[in-house]
Amino acid sequence: MSSKKQTVSFLRGRFQEVGFRPYAKHGQNFLIDLNLLDLLVRVADVGPSDVVLEIGAGTGSLTARLVERAAHVVTVEIDPHLAELALEQLDGANNVTLVQQDVLRNKNNFSDQVIATLQEKMKEAGQRDFKLVANLPYSVATPIISNFLDCVVTPASMTVTIQKELGERIVADPRTKDYGSLSVWVQSQCYAAIVRELAPTVFWPRPKVYSAIVQMVLDPQRRVSILNLSGFHQFVRGIFLHRRKFLRSSLISSQKQLSKPDVDGIMQQLGLGPESRAEELTVDQMLALWHTVDSLKDSAE
Ligand code: SAM
């Protein structure tokens, strides 16, 4: 097994031999800067006890690097031709499982087989969590990151190559144009940072946009302190649906169980003026708001 390939000439030659053409819809843009593949693995800090999930094996170049370091790698690839090329590249490795299918059953749920395989490998390795390390397909990057923050299997960290614009939304601060439900959802549970911006030239074929390596490290204590995780996710999405609306109107329209006096009381209790907007609230303020709303909803039921 060699992990040193994946140059343009290697990819071109291999694809020509098997009659394969990269398909933009599936985000088939391969990382051809080998130093960046190494950087991704280094930043993810993969060690011999880790179970790693990769989504989008491609030709197996990143997979091969992960397999050299991890206890076990579960890699998922939607494209049967690429899955075959990846298996060829990984020939001889006994600590890798390739699942050839769409990682998502639908927008909000992962494939059952992927989750079951991950659970099985985590159990075998005696691990309670896994590390996601991937050069993610752009079209499904947001649901993958979002869904893992409320899933039966928990990532210890997610180190991923994604569209730069998505990375900026993840790490955004309040009162900026990028700050929204995704920023709050991720930052409520993770330390998130942009590690490196990537020009289109480091991929083949070249995408139209810039990318970034983004790392999100989960803080388990913060996560368990959030009551009703999926409720919080829905709440944040509802609040940011009309981001320029006053928070008061957003709360009234998205929290049907609460009366206007309830909403006014909550805002007063949290020191939020009538002209506050969702985009001005810090992640901690948003969590405090959610916990107050949730407890009032509970008592109203
Ligand atoms: N890992 C390789 C690399 O680093 O160069 C390939 C990464 S490429 C950006 C994304 C890969 O994800 C492609 O191989 C594509 O076929 C695969 N893919 C796209 N959508 C997928 C999905 N829904 N489920 C699983 N794999 C998917």
Residues whose N, C-alpha, C, O or C-beta is under 5 A from the ligand:
A	BS01	SAM	H26 G27 Q28 N29 F30 L31 I55 G56 A57 G58 T59 L62 V76 E77 I78 D79 L82 Q101 D102 V103 L104 N135 L136 P137 V140
